[in-house]
Amino acid sequence: MTRPAFATWLSDTNDVTQTFLAAGQIPGLINLAGGLPDPVTWPVDDLSKLAAKAVANHPAEALAYAPIDGLPILRDLIAARFSVPGLTLTRDNVLITTGGMQALDLIGKALLEQGSLVATQSPAYLGAFDAWRPRLPRYRAMILEADDFDPVQTLAEAQFAYTVPNFSNPSGRLVSLAQRQALVGAAHRTGTWLVEDDPYGTLYYDGAPLPRMLTLSGQQGGHPYDGPVIYLGTLSKELAPGFRIGWVIAAPEMIAALVTAKQGSDMSTSGLCQRIAHDAISTGLTDRVLPGILDLYRTRRDALCAAMAAHLSDLFDWEVPSGGMFVWASARDSRLNTDDLLQVAMAHGVCVSPSSVFDPEGLNRRSIRVNFTLNDPETMIEGTRRLAVAAREVLSREV
């Protein structure tokens, strides 16, 4: 019996995401690959109480099918949370999604035809590539730090531009205020949608937060907001990832299109999780836990960078990020193929993310993304030691 073939795009995807998410189930393996929060940061007792109250006091919202666009009380709360002078938001600007990944998927469904052009910050989040892969888009790299970068020319004719301006996944870079202003100006001038994916916007360890591109766009007119920025947020990094609560803030016409796309996706995001998210934000729980998260992750960032200086400084170059969850390190020796390094490193008991999966063309095989939020300092020290052994083994094979 011959069964029909699977869709062709399935043969052109990556298995790295599955590798590092499964790494936690391998005894003794140190996972430096994933962008995973440490479970010690989760306010378990508070969340348990909020869950019980949600079911007992709001059963219709918590246990029934929720509206496709999200519970009105949560949409109103998100609109109020992100409204600032110059940026007025209403619930019509807000869609609640099942995590940030669903928002990326819905954007692809709403905007991409086969072969459509996407301008993307490079390197870029591999999950975005996975979300859009079934639509077989073309990519135009945006090297924001390049001297000859022209935002208007780059955004022209693209269906949308994709950025992670706060501590970009994977590079950890912070997009400067001038670069943000230039991108927003180009989006307004060209009419191209500008996706601002912001899962790490609360994780500033050094310095004051820069204004969101959404805020900068709002200052150019339109109340309530009707500009070209599509802002994506999530509770995964500031509360807990298992809720799968995210949101899109955008012009009402974009929200309406995404709601139509969501209707055929999951129909609605969990009402129980939405109710807990609302109460966690409105009671100040997210604000209370954030300082502890920042202190923990700042210490771990410093510990990882110190360990890398001790074990990897002759092999890689990197910059210390001022926030987020990742260090991006590039091999000094061009012979160090980091796809090969992943396999050898796994054999030595450590997992990292190779750069090829963050490049839409898969050509960058010289860098790695290293996470510092999941593990304690002692584990990261041992992980970098194992990584150094693996890297030298890869190089020895190339002689």
BATORDO-540766 format. One record per residue (C-alpha): chain; residue number from 0; x, y, z. Coordinates in Angstrom, 3 decimals, padded with zeros to 6 digits. Layout:
N
+--------+-----+----------+----------+----------+
: chaine : num :       px :       py :       pz :
+--------+-----+----------+----------+----------+
:      A : NUM :        X :        Y :        Z :
...
+--------+-----+----------+----------+----------+
END
This chain:
399
+--------+-----+----------+----------+----------+
: chaine : num :       px :       py :       pz :
+--------+-----+----------+----------+----------+
:      A :   0 :  000.000 :  000.000 :  000.000 :
:      A :   1 :  001.350 :  003.415 : -000.961 :
:      A :   2 :  000.177 :  006.346 :  001.123 :
:      A :   3 :  000.058 :  009.936 : -000.141 :
:      A :   4 :  003.271 :  011.850 :  000.412 :
:      A :   5 :  003.698 :  014.378 :  003.195 :
:      A :   6 :  003.838 :  018.063 :  002.311 :
:      A :   7 :  007.202 :  018.926 :  000.780 :
:      A :   8 :  008.009 :  021.707 :  003.300 :
:      A :   9 :  008.330 :  019.116 :  006.067 :
:      A :  10 :  011.570 :  017.857 :  004.521 :
:      A :  11 :  013.084 :  021.341 :  004.701 :
:      A :  12 :  012.728 :  022.062 :  008.398 :
:      A :  13 :  015.212 :  021.909 :  011.293 :
:      A :  14 :  015.387 :  019.434 :  014.146 :
:      A :  15 :  017.397 :  021.662 :  016.484 :
:      A :  16 :  014.340 :  022.918 :  018.368 :
:      A :  17 :  013.282 :  019.355 :  019.124 :
:      A :  18 :  016.857 :  018.534 :  020.117 :
:      A :  19 :  017.233 :  021.212 :  022.754 :
:      A :  20 :  013.690 :  020.868 :  024.108 :
:      A :  21 :  014.336 :  017.139 :  024.542 :
:      A :  22 :  017.788 :  017.738 :  026.025 :
:      A :  23 :  016.352 :  018.036 :  029.520 :
:      A :  24 :  015.320 :  014.383 :  029.358 :
:      A :  25 :  018.868 :  013.138 :  028.686 :
:      A :  26 :  020.592 :  012.239 :  031.969 :
:      A :  27 :  023.736 :  014.251 :  032.597 :
:      A :  28 :  023.369 :  016.469 :  029.521 :
:      A :  29 :  023.877 :  020.195 :  030.167 :
:      A :  30 :  021.433 :  022.203 :  028.065 :
:      A :  31 :  022.891 :  025.566 :  027.049 :
:      A :  32 :  020.829 :  025.641 :  023.856 :
:      A :  33 :  017.237 :  026.521 :  024.600 :
:      A :  34 :  015.728 :  029.844 :  025.565 :
:      A :  35 :  014.266 :  028.391 :  028.726 :
:      A :  36 :  013.350 :  030.219 :  031.955 :
:      A :  37 :  014.447 :  028.645 :  035.232 :
:      A :  38 :  011.453 :  027.027 :  037.010 :
:      A :  39 :  012.657 :  028.537 :  040.314 :
:      A :  40 :  011.362 :  031.891 :  039.051 :
:      A :  41 :  007.779 :  030.678 :  038.750 :
:      A :  42 :  005.515 :  031.956 :  041.581 :
:      A :  43 :  003.888 :  028.575 :  042.039 :
:      A :  44 :  001.905 :  029.277 :  045.225 :
:      A :  45 :  000.495 :  032.541 :  043.894 :
:      A :  46 : -000.452 :  030.962 :  040.588 :
:      A :  47 : -002.133 :  028.032 :  042.323 :
:      A :  48 : -004.322 :  030.442 :  044.265 :
:      A :  49 : -005.155 :  032.461 :  041.165 :
:      A :  50 : -006.097 :  029.276 :  039.303 :
:      A :  51 : -008.434 :  028.156 :  042.091 :
:      A :  52 : -010.069 :  031.593 :  042.248 :
:      A :  53 : -010.487 :  031.682 :  038.487 :
:      A :  54 : -012.397 :  028.409 :  038.442 :
:      A :  55 : -014.431 :  029.140 :  041.572 :
:      A :  56 : -015.291 :  032.776 :  040.892 :
:      A :  57 : -015.299 :  032.982 :  037.092 :
:      A :  58 : -016.272 :  029.539 :  035.758 :
:      A :  59 : -017.949 :  030.900 :  032.624 :
:      A :  60 : -014.757 :  032.666 :  031.559 :
:      A :  61 : -012.325 :  030.005 :  032.783 :
:      A :  62 : -014.004 :  026.818 :  031.600 :
:      A :  63 : -016.070 :  027.709 :  028.534 :
:      A :  64 : -014.870 :  028.414 :  025.015 :
:      A :  65 : -013.316 :  031.858 :  024.994 :
:      A :  66 : -013.912 :  034.522 :  022.316 :
:      A :  67 : -011.567 :  034.062 :  019.366 :
:      A :  68 : -009.911 :  037.425 :  019.964 :
:      A :  69 : -009.554 :  036.837 :  023.712 :
:      A :  70 : -011.364 :  037.702 :  026.938 :
:      A :  71 : -012.415 :  041.374 :  026.796 :
:      A :  72 : -011.063 :  042.030 :  030.299 :
:      A :  73 : -007.600 :  040.805 :  029.282 :
:      A :  74 : -007.629 :  042.701 :  025.997 :
:      A :  75 : -008.596 :  045.869 :  027.875 :
:      A :  76 : -005.818 :  045.267 :  030.394 :
:      A :  77 : -003.162 :  044.746 :  027.711 :
:      A :  78 : -004.366 :  047.878 :  025.898 :
:      A :  79 : -004.057 :  049.903 :  029.093 :
:      A :  80 : -000.680 :  048.370 :  029.984 :
:      A :  81 :  000.928 :  049.413 :  026.699 :
:      A :  82 : -000.806 :  052.773 :  026.234 :
:      A :  83 :  001.581 :  055.663 :  026.892 :
:      A :  84 :  001.570 :  059.365 :  026.011 :
:      A :  85 :  001.398 :  059.493 :  022.223 :
:      A :  86 :  000.072 :  055.923 :  021.917 :
:      A :  87 : -003.601 :  055.248 :  022.566 :
:      A :  88 : -004.769 :  051.632 :  022.452 :
:      A :  89 : -008.181 :  050.020 :  022.835 :
:      A :  90 : -009.261 :  046.404 :  022.891 :
:      A :  91 : -009.697 :  046.636 :  019.102 :
:      A :  92 : -005.896 :  046.876 :  018.913 :
:      A :  93 : -005.371 :  043.634 :  020.875 :
:      A :  94 : -005.557 :  039.920 :  020.056 :
:      A :  95 : -004.781 :  037.279 :  022.681 :
:      A :  96 : -002.816 :  034.345 :  021.250 :
:      A :  97 : -001.759 :  030.911 :  022.422 :
:      A :  98 :  001.824 :  031.969 :  023.064 :
:      A :  99 :  004.070 :  034.138 :  020.953 :
:      A : 100 :  004.606 :  031.327 :  018.449 :
:      A : 101 :  000.953 :  031.352 :  017.452 :
:      A : 102 :  001.221 :  035.070 :  016.740 :
:      A : 103 :  004.067 :  034.379 :  014.302 :
:      A : 104 :  002.061 :  031.603 :  012.659 :
:      A : 105 : -001.009 :  033.814 :  012.281 :
:      A : 106 :  001.038 :  036.607 :  010.714 :
:      A : 107 :  002.266 :  034.110 :  008.125 :
:      A : 108 : -001.278 :  032.946 :  007.419 :
:      A : 109 : -002.594 :  036.481 :  007.091 :
:      A : 110 :  000.193 :  038.020 :  005.008 :
:      A : 111 :  002.176 :  035.401 :  003.094 :
:      A : 112 :  001.515 :  033.769 : -000.246 :
:      A : 113 :  003.974 :  031.237 : -001.615 :
:      A : 114 :  007.189 :  033.026 : -002.488 :
:      A : 115 :  006.306 :  036.272 : -000.689 :
:      A : 116 :  009.215 :  038.452 :  000.416 :
:      A : 117 :  010.038 :  038.901 :  004.115 :
:      A : 118 :  012.701 :  041.332 :  005.305 :
:      A : 119 :  014.238 :  039.914 :  008.457 :
:      A : 120 :  016.790 :  040.979 :  010.991 :
:      A : 121 :  019.732 :  038.634 :  010.544 :
:      A : 122 :  020.458 :  036.325 :  012.276 :
:      A : 123 :  016.839 :  035.727 :  013.273 :
:      A : 124 :  014.690 :  033.511 :  015.488 :
:      A : 125 :  014.464 :  029.979 :  014.106 :
:      A : 126 :  010.892 :  029.619 :  015.403 :
:      A : 127 :  009.790 :  032.370 :  013.037 :
:      A : 128 :  011.316 :  030.500 :  010.102 :
:      A : 129 :  009.521 :  027.347 :  011.250 :
:      A : 130 :  006.202 :  029.195 :  011.499 :
:      A : 131 :  006.425 :  030.584 :  007.973 :
:      A : 132 :  008.143 :  027.659 :  006.254 :
:      A : 133 :  004.919 :  026.073 :  004.869 :
:      A : 134 :  004.425 :  029.246 :  002.805 :
:      A : 135 :  007.912 :  029.033 :  001.284 :
:      A : 136 :  008.716 :  032.741 :  001.586 :
:      A : 137 :  011.818 :  034.488 :  000.272 :
:      A : 138 :  013.996 :  036.388 :  002.730 :
:      A : 139 :  015.908 :  039.646 :  002.532 :
:      A : 140 :  018.459 :  040.008 :  005.326 :
:      A : 141 :  018.496 :  043.188 :  007.390 :
:      A : 142 :  021.951 :  043.815 :  008.841 :
:      A : 143 :  020.900 :  046.745 :  011.001 :
:      A : 144 :  024.408 :  047.544 :  012.194 :
:      A : 145 :  025.871 :  047.730 :  008.661 :
:      A : 146 :  027.055 :  051.188 :  007.585 :
:      A : 147 :  025.218 :  050.905 :  004.264 :
:      A : 148 :  021.903 :  049.634 :  005.669 :
:      A : 149 :  019.026 :  051.462 :  003.948 :
:      A : 150 :  015.758 :  050.736 :  005.793 :
:      A : 151 :  013.477 :  052.199 :  003.116 :
:      A : 152 :  015.080 :  050.200 :  000.332 :
:      A : 153 :  015.113 :  047.065 :  002.483 :
:      A : 154 :  011.451 :  047.253 :  003.487 :
:      A : 155 :  010.246 :  048.191 : -000.004 :
:      A : 156 :  008.075 :  045.479 : -001.615 :
:      A : 157 :  008.334 :  043.162 :  001.414 :
:      A : 158 :  005.110 :  041.782 :  002.881 :
:      A : 159 :  006.511 :  042.582 :  006.312 :
:      A : 160 :  009.777 :  043.135 :  008.142 :
:      A : 161 :  010.619 :  041.015 :  011.179 :
:      A : 162 :  012.661 :  042.244 :  014.138 :
:      A : 163 :  013.441 :  041.277 :  017.739 :
:      A : 164 :  014.779 :  044.643 :  018.894 :
:      A : 165 :  015.249 :  043.867 :  022.582 :
:      A : 166 :  018.136 :  041.398 :  022.959 :
:      A : 167 :  017.514 :  039.671 :  019.694 :
:      A : 168 :  017.136 :  035.930 :  019.576 :
:      A : 169 :  019.749 :  034.638 :  018.810 :
:      A : 170 :  022.322 :  037.435 :  018.834 :
:      A : 171 :  021.397 :  039.127 :  022.122 :
:      A : 172 :  021.811 :  042.505 :  020.410 :
:      A : 173 :  019.879 :  045.579 :  021.488 :
:      A : 174 :  018.650 :  047.587 :  018.512 :
:      A : 175 :  019.576 :  051.222 :  019.103 :
:      A : 176 :  017.094 :  054.069 :  019.371 :
:      A : 177 :  018.311 :  055.528 :  016.063 :
:      A : 178 :  017.846 :  052.163 :  014.325 :
:      A : 179 :  014.341 :  051.825 :  015.785 :
:      A : 180 :  013.409 :  055.286 :  014.591 :
:      A : 181 :  014.754 :  054.541 :  011.125 :
:      A : 182 :  012.798 :  051.283 :  010.852 :
:      A : 183 :  009.577 :  052.884 :  012.041 :
:      A : 184 :  010.041 :  055.779 :  009.648 :
:      A : 185 :  010.638 :  053.369 :  006.768 :
:      A : 186 :  007.518 :  051.367 :  007.664 :
:      A : 187 :  005.373 :  054.503 :  007.646 :
:      A : 188 :  006.923 :  055.650 :  004.388 :
:      A : 189 :  006.659 :  052.338 :  002.508 :
:      A : 190 :  003.466 :  050.980 :  004.082 :
:      A : 191 :  005.262 :  047.717 :  004.908 :
:      A : 192 :  004.143 :  046.002 :  008.094 :
:      A : 193 :  006.877 :  046.000 :  010.765 :
:      A : 194 :  006.760 :  043.074 :  013.208 :
:      A : 195 :  008.231 :  043.909 :  016.613 :
:      A : 196 :  008.647 :  040.574 :  018.410 :
:      A : 197 :  009.369 :  041.384 :  022.059 :
:      A : 198 :  009.580 :  038.320 :  024.327 :
:      A : 199 :  012.580 :  039.726 :  026.222 :
:      A : 200 :  011.491 :  043.345 :  026.658 :
:      A : 201 :  011.272 :  043.064 :  030.447 :
:      A : 202 :  014.724 :  041.466 :  030.774 :
:      A : 203 :  016.945 :  044.573 :  030.901 :
:      A : 204 :  019.921 :  044.017 :  033.239 :
:      A : 205 :  021.898 :  047.150 :  032.409 :
:      A : 206 :  020.565 :  050.585 :  031.496 :
:      A : 207 :  017.085 :  051.993 :  030.997 :
:      A : 208 :  014.679 :  050.350 :  028.517 :
:      A : 209 :  014.521 :  051.902 :  025.074 :
:      A : 210 :  011.121 :  052.935 :  023.683 :
:      A : 211 :  009.243 :  050.288 :  021.782 :
:      A : 212 :  008.902 :  050.712 :  018.050 :
:      A : 213 :  005.143 :  050.519 :  018.659 :
:      A : 214 :  005.436 :  053.627 :  020.848 :
:      A : 215 :  007.577 :  055.449 :  018.286 :
:      A : 216 :  005.047 :  054.592 :  015.592 :
:      A : 217 :  002.150 :  055.861 :  017.684 :
:      A : 218 :  003.842 :  059.229 :  017.999 :
:      A : 219 :  003.524 :  059.632 :  014.224 :
:      A : 220 : -000.263 :  059.893 :  014.459 :
:      A : 221 : -003.437 :  057.867 :  014.689 :
:      A : 222 : -005.534 :  057.613 :  017.882 :
:      A : 223 : -006.453 :  054.862 :  018.591 :
:      A : 224 : -003.386 :  053.294 :  017.007 :
:      A : 225 : -003.658 :  052.418 :  013.300 :
:      A : 226 :  000.000 :  052.357 :  012.195 :
:      A : 227 :  002.175 :  049.666 :  010.561 :
:      A : 228 :  003.861 :  048.126 :  013.639 :
:      A : 229 :  002.664 :  044.674 :  014.727 :
:      A : 230 :  003.826 :  044.233 :  018.326 :
:      A : 231 :  004.091 :  040.722 :  019.810 :
:      A : 232 :  004.318 :  040.087 :  023.547 :
:      A : 233 :  004.189 :  037.117 :  025.886 :
:      A : 234 :  004.079 :  036.140 :  029.553 :
:      A : 235 :  006.436 :  033.216 :  028.971 :
:      A : 236 :  009.556 :  035.035 :  030.177 :
:      A : 237 :  008.063 :  037.208 :  032.928 :
:      A : 238 :  005.688 :  034.683 :  034.506 :
:      A : 239 :  005.738 :  031.107 :  033.169 :
:      A : 240 :  005.821 :  029.601 :  029.661 :
:      A : 241 :  003.247 :  026.878 :  030.301 :
:      A : 242 :  000.352 :  029.334 :  030.219 :
:      A : 243 :  000.939 :  029.886 :  026.477 :
:      A : 244 : -000.440 :  033.403 :  026.752 :
:      A : 245 :  000.723 :  035.964 :  024.243 :
:      A : 246 : -000.728 :  038.987 :  022.513 :
:      A : 247 : -000.620 :  041.006 :  019.321 :
:      A : 248 : -001.036 :  044.789 :  019.370 :
:      A : 249 : -001.676 :  046.286 :  015.943 :
:      A : 250 : -004.027 :  048.350 :  013.794 :
:      A : 251 : -007.637 :  047.118 :  014.030 :
:      A : 252 : -007.587 :  045.948 :  010.403 :
:      A : 253 : -004.595 :  043.703 :  011.148 :
:      A : 254 : -006.209 :  042.377 :  014.327 :
:      A : 255 : -009.343 :  041.509 :  012.330 :
:      A : 256 : -007.270 :  039.600 :  009.768 :
:      A : 257 : -005.417 :  037.689 :  012.478 :
:      A : 258 : -008.679 :  036.821 :  014.225 :
:      A : 259 : -009.901 :  035.236 :  010.989 :
:      A : 260 : -006.666 :  033.252 :  010.771 :
:      A : 261 : -006.935 :  032.187 :  014.424 :
:      A : 262 : -010.491 :  030.968 :  013.884 :
:      A : 263 : -009.093 :  028.135 :  011.772 :
:      A : 264 : -006.155 :  027.494 :  014.072 :
:      A : 265 : -007.255 :  026.812 :  017.647 :
:      A : 266 : -010.561 :  028.737 :  017.709 :
:      A : 267 : -009.701 :  030.211 :  021.110 :
:      A : 268 : -006.918 :  030.473 :  023.661 :
:      A : 269 : -007.526 :  028.803 :  027.050 :
:      A : 270 : -009.977 :  030.878 :  029.062 :
:      A : 271 : -008.530 :  029.571 :  032.315 :
:      A : 272 : -005.029 :  030.677 :  031.361 :
:      A : 273 : -006.334 :  034.049 :  030.181 :
:      A : 274 : -008.142 :  034.598 :  033.470 :
:      A : 275 : -005.017 :  033.715 :  035.473 :
:      A : 276 : -002.917 :  035.998 :  033.271 :
:      A : 277 : -005.358 :  038.866 :  033.805 :
:      A : 278 : -005.318 :  038.433 :  037.565 :
:      A : 279 : -001.527 :  038.022 :  037.701 :
:      A : 280 : -001.061 :  041.337 :  035.902 :
:      A : 281 : -003.889 :  043.271 :  037.566 :
:      A : 282 : -002.868 :  042.247 :  041.115 :
:      A : 283 :  000.767 :  043.214 :  040.488 :
:      A : 284 :  002.137 :  039.672 :  040.660 :
:      A : 285 :  004.190 :  040.119 :  037.471 :
:      A : 286 :  005.683 :  043.337 :  038.856 :
:      A : 287 :  006.547 :  041.692 :  042.185 :
:      A : 288 :  008.401 :  038.729 :  040.694 :
:      A : 289 :  010.335 :  040.672 :  038.044 :
:      A : 290 :  013.106 :  042.111 :  040.284 :
:      A : 291 :  014.030 :  038.632 :  041.492 :
:      A : 292 :  014.114 :  037.321 :  037.927 :
:      A : 293 :  016.385 :  040.166 :  036.850 :
:      A : 294 :  018.773 :  039.659 :  039.769 :
:      A : 295 :  019.022 :  035.927 :  039.113 :
:      A : 296 :  019.552 :  036.195 :  035.368 :
:      A : 297 :  022.008 :  039.099 :  035.647 :
:      A : 298 :  024.160 :  036.998 :  037.963 :
:      A : 299 :  023.948 :  034.039 :  035.603 :
:      A : 300 :  024.823 :  036.137 :  032.565 :
:      A : 301 :  027.942 :  037.327 :  034.357 :
:      A : 302 :  028.790 :  033.769 :  035.422 :
:      A : 303 :  028.450 :  032.400 :  031.884 :
:      A : 304 :  030.575 :  035.152 :  030.370 :
:      A : 305 :  033.248 :  034.586 :  033.035 :
:      A : 306 :  033.216 :  030.846 :  032.313 :
:      A : 307 :  033.490 :  031.487 :  028.581 :
:      A : 308 :  036.426 :  033.820 :  029.192 :
:      A : 309 :  038.131 :  031.062 :  031.161 :
:      A : 310 :  037.489 :  028.187 :  028.737 :
:      A : 311 :  036.564 :  029.568 :  025.294 :
:      A : 312 :  038.375 :  032.882 :  024.814 :
:      A : 313 :  040.917 :  031.361 :  022.407 :
:      A : 314 :  038.136 :  029.749 :  020.358 :
:      A : 315 :  035.289 :  032.284 :  020.175 :
:      A : 316 :  034.560 :  036.018 :  020.230 :
:      A : 317 :  031.402 :  037.433 :  021.837 :
:      A : 318 :  029.867 :  040.495 :  023.435 :
:      A : 319 :  028.266 :  040.617 :  026.887 :
:      A : 320 :  024.546 :  041.294 :  026.298 :
:      A : 321 :  022.807 :  043.961 :  028.359 :
:      A : 322 :  019.677 :  041.844 :  028.703 :
:      A : 323 :  017.761 :  038.864 :  027.368 :
:      A : 324 :  018.734 :  035.216 :  027.614 :
:      A : 325 :  021.594 :  034.577 :  025.174 :
:      A : 326 :  025.243 :  035.083 :  024.343 :
:      A : 327 :  026.131 :  034.883 :  020.636 :
:      A : 328 :  029.666 :  033.603 :  020.079 :
:      A : 329 :  031.502 :  033.382 :  016.751 :
:      A : 330 :  034.404 :  031.030 :  016.131 :
:      A : 331 :  037.779 :  032.616 :  015.516 :
:      A : 332 :  038.782 :  029.749 :  013.240 :
:      A : 333 :  036.649 :  029.451 :  010.101 :
:      A : 334 :  037.184 :  025.687 :  010.120 :
:      A : 335 :  035.024 :  025.341 :  013.236 :
:      A : 336 :  031.696 :  024.272 :  011.720 :
:      A : 337 :  029.142 :  024.629 :  014.492 :
:      A : 338 :  026.740 :  022.103 :  012.962 :
:      A : 339 :  029.514 :  019.567 :  013.515 :
:      A : 340 :  030.181 :  021.079 :  016.933 :
:      A : 341 :  026.601 :  020.388 :  018.043 :
:      A : 342 :  026.960 :  016.682 :  017.352 :
:      A : 343 :  030.351 :  016.399 :  019.043 :
:      A : 344 :  029.234 :  018.547 :  021.973 :
:      A : 345 :  026.201 :  016.309 :  022.545 :
:      A : 346 :  028.578 :  013.353 :  022.790 :
:      A : 347 :  030.512 :  015.299 :  025.428 :
:      A : 348 :  027.366 :  016.033 :  027.400 :
:      A : 349 :  026.512 :  019.623 :  026.429 :
:      A : 350 :  023.999 :  021.092 :  023.973 :
:      A : 351 :  024.223 :  024.460 :  022.185 :
:      A : 352 :  022.393 :  025.969 :  019.216 :
:      A : 353 :  024.355 :  026.246 :  015.940 :
:      A : 354 :  024.078 :  029.388 :  013.832 :
:      A : 355 :  022.867 :  027.719 :  010.645 :
:      A : 356 :  019.289 :  027.433 :  011.922 :
:      A : 357 :  019.133 :  031.192 :  012.532 :
:      A : 358 :  020.161 :  031.993 :  008.959 :
:      A : 359 :  017.338 :  031.776 :  006.392 :
:      A : 360 :  019.868 :  030.528 :  003.845 :
:      A : 361 :  021.560 :  028.159 :  006.305 :
:      A : 362 :  024.999 :  029.466 :  005.356 :
:      A : 363 :  026.280 :  030.750 :  008.696 :
:      A : 364 :  028.011 :  027.785 :  010.313 :
:      A : 365 :  030.521 :  029.662 :  012.441 :
:      A : 366 :  028.542 :  030.833 :  015.493 :
:      A : 367 :  026.610 :  029.442 :  018.437 :
:      A : 368 :  023.829 :  030.690 :  020.679 :
:      A : 369 :  024.428 :  029.997 :  024.377 :
:      A : 370 :  021.685 :  030.365 :  027.002 :
:      A : 371 :  022.400 :  031.583 :  030.544 :
:      A : 372 :  018.962 :  031.613 :  032.207 :
:      A : 373 :  018.265 :  027.929 :  032.815 :
:      A : 374 :  021.371 :  026.683 :  034.637 :
:      A : 375 :  023.173 :  027.647 :  037.814 :
:      A : 376 :  026.741 :  029.007 :  037.568 :
:      A : 377 :  028.433 :  025.733 :  038.461 :
:      A : 378 :  026.561 :  023.896 :  035.718 :
:      A : 379 :  027.427 :  026.575 :  033.162 :
:      A : 380 :  031.114 :  026.398 :  034.118 :
:      A : 381 :  031.112 :  022.665 :  033.495 :
:      A : 382 :  029.103 :  023.124 :  030.293 :
:      A : 383 :  031.597 :  025.601 :  028.847 :
:      A : 384 :  034.462 :  023.294 :  029.803 :
:      A : 385 :  032.804 :  020.436 :  027.905 :
:      A : 386 :  032.104 :  022.754 :  024.982 :
:      A : 387 :  035.761 :  023.743 :  024.785 :
:      A : 388 :  036.794 :  020.082 :  024.669 :
:      A : 389 :  034.279 :  019.433 :  021.899 :
:      A : 390 :  035.374 :  022.465 :  019.867 :
:      A : 391 :  039.028 :  021.427 :  020.007 :
:      A : 392 :  038.021 :  017.940 :  018.909 :
:      A : 393 :  036.196 :  019.345 :  015.878 :
:      A : 394 :  039.200 :  021.478 :  014.956 :
:      A : 395 :  041.575 :  018.551 :  015.346 :
:      A : 396 :  039.605 :  016.655 :  012.710 :
:      A : 397 :  040.055 :  019.540 :  010.244 :
:      A : 398 :  043.855 :  019.568 :  010.386 :
+--------+-----+----------+----------+----------+
END
